[in-house]
């Protein structure tokens, strides 16, 4: 999997993976790789999701549109985090002006923050899903609320598995310095975010930038500290050339 480290400015950055550059092997990750109950559950989920995304009309189509609307409230990086469990290697492309050790440090910090966040949400959803499925079962029509919590529990668990594999080194990370990543994120004539280092379509890059620019809370101070580490990685640092101004991540 190709992941980019993009800077919005000296304090804001984001990790981005372009869905249009995804390997086919990632998208067809086999649920059978997990054994036992979780393997069976993942297999059922992949079959359900395939049928669900093909629904266009009727009650199922209405439910799917509402389902997609619910997804708009969650960080776009979930789409690449959930693919980590299926990839054999992470290729992390970073600005050539940033030292590898400093990049590795903020990558580990990012993985750790995301792991803690998703394990907490997995715990919440796995506790509430059975309640909503049982209590709302008698109501007519699809039990969207119950299915939603069950889906989110599985989704968070898949993310946690992928993050754990990368954090523990079972899925290795290779670092690639690129001078093109020293350039800022730009806007095209239609106002869409783009970057010359991204060879794909830049799927959802606008959403990543919007989430990063508007994000507040506990991650903000950690990210400012990490950005400072990237600027001055040595105890007695030599001044680096000023980082190019770029548009952030969560």
Secondary structure, DSSP 8 states (H G I E B T S, - for coil): -EEEEEESSSS-EEEE--GGG--HHHHT--GGGS-HHHHHHHHHHHHHHHHHHT--SHHHHHHHHHHHHHHTTS-TTHHHHTTGGG-SEEEEEEETTS-HHHHHHHHHHHHHHHHHHHHHHHHHHHHHHHHHHHHTTTSSS--HHHHHHHHHHHHHHHHHHHHHHHHTTSSEEEEEEEGGGGS--EE-TTS-EE-TT--S--TTHHHHHHHHHH--SHHHHHHHHHHHHHH--STT--------------
